[in-house]
Amino acid sequence: MDKRNSKSGLADRIPGKVWLLLSFLAAMLLWWVLSIIPATSRAFPNMFKVLGSISTMITRGVLWKDISSSLISVFSGYVLGFVIALPVAILMAWYKPVRFIIEPWIQFIRNIPPLAYVPLIVIAAGVGRKPQIIVITIACFLTMCVTIYQGVINVDETLIKAARVLGATDKDIFIRVIAPATLPFILTAIRLGASVALTTLIAAESTGATAGLGMRIRSLNNSFEPAPMLLYIIIIGILGITIEKLIKTAERRLTSWQEKREI
Amino acid sequence: MAGEARDLMNKENVCIRIDGVRKVFNGRNGEMVALNGVDLDIHDNEFICVVGPSGCGKSTLLNIIAGLLEPTEGKVYCNGKEVTGTGTERGVVFQQYALFPWLTVKKNVMFALEMRGVKGKEAETEAMKYLEMVDLAKFADHYPKELSGGMKQRVAIARAYAAEPQVLLMDEPFGALDAQTRTQLQTELLETWQKKKKTCFFITHDVDEAIILAQKVIIMSARPGRIKRIVDINIPYPRTQETKMTPEFIELKNEIWGQVYQEYLEVRK
């Protein structure tokens, strides 16, 4: 007991920013070690080489093109996935037949890695932007639909009853009870969807894309250039964490009324 | 004396009439008769408490009166009109408070006002009046999660009052609260009831609570729930915690507790 107290005491006394810095330095140290051990040095070129590859990729004229191309695909597929997921989730929650027919398949497809069905989509939709957006849309739709559906069916029945006895109509109940009660789940869906969109990117860009972060990593692999590859991997990570932080801030603002947070 | 009192009461309007209500639930283990042949008249401004062992159908009866459940047989009338659904003349206070967690205390009360067409600034000032009634005006801009259980239930009562119902249906509203808070809320509820007369139908499993609050205590029998006995509580208001020490109170408590206890034994069989 005492030991636990003193441990958490130390951890709490050091501010979060300092921990973040320590964590960063630890990772840098690990990276540096990896870059000098012969077995790993080829896969992990040191940070200066990686930083240097930024200008290489800029002079080749691909860095901005890759980032913007990927962001366009991610964003389009993500928005489309959400726009489809929201009504489908609500219909599933309200109408049992819809649920019984759709839900098993959502669960089924959700467990298949998108990379597996990418070739089929290329056969059907051809190469270019279209199949990329389709792959990301599918992946985002599946995740967001399940999350939003859970939110709608978990709305506290007593709150609906309370609204009804106060004279609320079905429309009032939808707008003033179900919508706000589901909002935390919708925001969680938006956050999970963003992460799915990014993790599906590599699969999506294996559809014969001409630019993009995922496509470039594959082509750098063929020309054996580990430094820019590592740079691109880090860029994907930075994009992911930035998007998540932005959404979390919005979540905190919009659902500060909740008893518990963070799912 | 008791007869006279009853005659007087009969002259008052019947606000809610429960007529031969039976409720059967179809569960996994076949049919379950929750209520069987319940008849009861609730008069205007009456304070009625219902006691009985858990599972005797008290809450089912309340939900049927509220219009949240439909009876399998029989009918419920409110002011002579058959109940077919919820209605703003019948307000409900739930055990689990049922406050909207995304709305502040004031906005929760305003919800009730807006549903009956009071809008904007007027709704706001009205809401504050109801919050003053339960002594929570200071907490108007807090969210429910920032309040204690007792405070949440006071907001729920304020919200129910704000809808201006004729009858207040309360489903073990103080059941989840600690003993001290419960006693305090009982006193407050009685004060409010005396100031703003309203018909109250209050469910509890606490015999003390029933006697201190009610003019009539209804004892329900174990499953299937029926009305076993109606006991008139002729202790004059205002009642306080000292009332619980009076011989009258203790006598009634023994009598009612004895009856309820028999039903508990029935349930355990």
Boltz contact constraints between the chains, C-beta under 6 A:
constraints:
  - contact:
      token1: [A, 158]
      token2: [B, 94]
      max_distance: 6.0
  - contact:
      token1: [A, 158]
      token2: [B, 96]
      max_distance: 6.0
  - contact:
      token1: [A, 158]
      token2: [B, 98]
      max_distance: 6.0
  - contact:
      token1: [A, 159]
      token2: [B, 98]
      max_distance: 6.0
  - contact:
      token1: [A, 161]
      token2: [B, 68]
      max_distance: 6.0
  - contact:
      token1: [A, 162]
      token2: [B, 98]
      max_distance: 6.0
  - contact:
      token1: [A, 164]
      token2: [B, 86]
      max_distance: 6.0
  - contact:
      token1: [A, 165]
      token2: [B, 66]
      max_distance: 6.0
  - contact:
      token1: [A, 165]
      token2: [B, 86]
      max_distance: 6.0
  - contact:
      token1: [A, 165]
      token2: [B, 92]
      max_distance: 6.0
  - contact:
      token1: [A, 166]
      token2: [B, 112]
      max_distance: 6.0
  - contact:
      token1: [A, 166]
      token2: [B, 115]
      max_distance: 6.0
  - contact:
      token1: [A, 166]
      token2: [B, 163]
      max_distance: 6.0
  - contact:
      token1: [A, 167]
      token2: [B, 88]
      max_distance: 6.0
  - contact:
      token1: [A, 167]
      token2: [B, 115]
      max_distance: 6.0
  - contact:
      token1: [A, 168]
      token2: [B, 115]
      max_distance: 6.0
  - contact:
      token1: [A, 180]
      token2: [B, 102]
      max_distance: 6.0
  - contact:
      token1: [A, 257]
      token2: [B, 101]
      max_distance: 6.0
  - contact:
      token1: [A, 257]
      token2: [B, 102]
      max_distance: 6.0
  - contact:
      token1: [A, 257]
      token2: [B, 143]
      max_distance: 6.0
  - contact:
      token1: [A, 259]
      token2: [B, 145]
      max_distance: 6.0
